């Protein structure tokens, strides 16, 4: 019985990983012009922790997806308006808040990309698909662990 449960767990984990890898690949290969400012597209990721990754152009990781993130869990109470009129949680929670949200890849498609962020004890951590609520685009993927301001 225990061996069967382990086997089922391995398959569930494998399917989950494959789903998210496929979802990220779909986001990367989908090109749409949504008006991301040229200054962002021509920049590089100085926010990445490792020096080798700081030369990655933002144009490689900046995409337009359907609507704002959908908050699934968390205590975040900091929202922003998307250009389509809907509201979604801001990418960086206030101190003591956290969020787990999903972003729809395209309207009408059952493909979602995850985002998790928290801001506790003076530290901010995030991983997944980050929404820039000011310039209305997504960074796919993002990973950050840094001091809060």
N, C-alpha and C positions, 0 to 999 in steps of 0.2 A: 504494500500500500504506500509506504513512504517513498519507494523508488518511483512509483507511478506519479506521485505528486511532484517529485523533483523533475521528472520528465515533462509534465504538463507545464510547470513553472518555466522551464527552459524554453519551451515552444512559445509560451505567451510573451516572454521577454524578447525572443528573437523576432516574433511578429511585430511587436511594438517598436523595436529598433528599426526594422525594415520600413515600417510605415512612416516614421519620422525622417528617415534618410530619404525616402521617396518624396515626401512632402517638401523637404528642403531643396531637393533637386528640381522639383516643379517650380518652386519659387525662383530659383536661380536661373532657369532656362526661360522663364516667362519675362518677356521684355515689354514694358509699357511706358509710354511717355506721360508722366503725371505731373510734370512741372517741378521736379526736384531742382533746386537752385544749382547753377553751374559751379558756384563756389564750393558747394559740398561735393559734387561729382568729381571735381578736379583735385580735391584734397586727398590726404592720406590719413590713415588711422593712428594718429599720435596718441590716442587713448588706449591703444593696446599695450599690454604689460611687457611683452617680449620685444626686444629691439628688431628682430628679424620680421616680425609681423607689422611693425610700424610703417613699413614701406608699402603695405597693401593699399591700393587705391580704393577710395570710398565708392567709386563707380562699380567695383566688383561686388559690393555688399549692400548697396542701396536699391531698394525696390518699392514698388507700389502694390499694395495688397488691398483686398476689399474691406473697407470700413475700419472702425477702431477695434481695439482688442475687446474681448468679452470676458469679464471678470467671473471666474468660476468659484474661487475661494479666496479669502483674505479679509483683512480689516481696513484696506485702503479706502480713504475717503477724499481722494484728490483726483478730480476728473477734468477732462478737457474735451472740447467739441471737435469732431472730425469735420472735414469739408462737406460731407454728405448730410450733416445735421445731427448725426448720432453722437452720443457721448461714450467715452471709454476712459479707463484708468490711465493716469500719467505713468510714464516709464519709471520714474524714480519716486518711490514712496516717501512720505514724510517720516521723521523719526518714530520708531515703534510700530510702523506699519509694514505689511507684506501683501503680496498678491501672487496668485497663480491664474493666468489668463491664457486664452487661445485666440488666435487670429485666423480668420477665414482666408484661404488662399485666393479664391475667386467666388463671386456671388453665385449661389446655386450649386457649388461643388462641395462635397462632404470631406474636404481636405482642410485640416486645421494645423497650425504651427503653435507650439507652446512658448510661454514666457513666464519666468519665475523671478521675482525680485523681493528683497527685503532690505530694511534700513533699521538696524538695531545697534545699540551700544557704540554709536559713532562710526559704524561700518555699513557700506552699501555693497550688496552682492546682486548680480543679475546674470541670467543665462537664458538664451532662446532667441526670440524674434522681438527686437525692441522697436517700439513706435516712437517716432519723434513727432510730438504733438504740435510743435511750432511750425516745422517745415512740411509736415504731413507725408512722411515716408517711413519705411521700415529698414532697419539694419538686420540682415540675415547672414550669418548668425552673430550673436554678441555674447561676450563673456567678460565680466568685470568684477573685481573685488578691490575696493578702495575706501579710503577714509571719506566719511560724509562731510559735506560743507555746512 
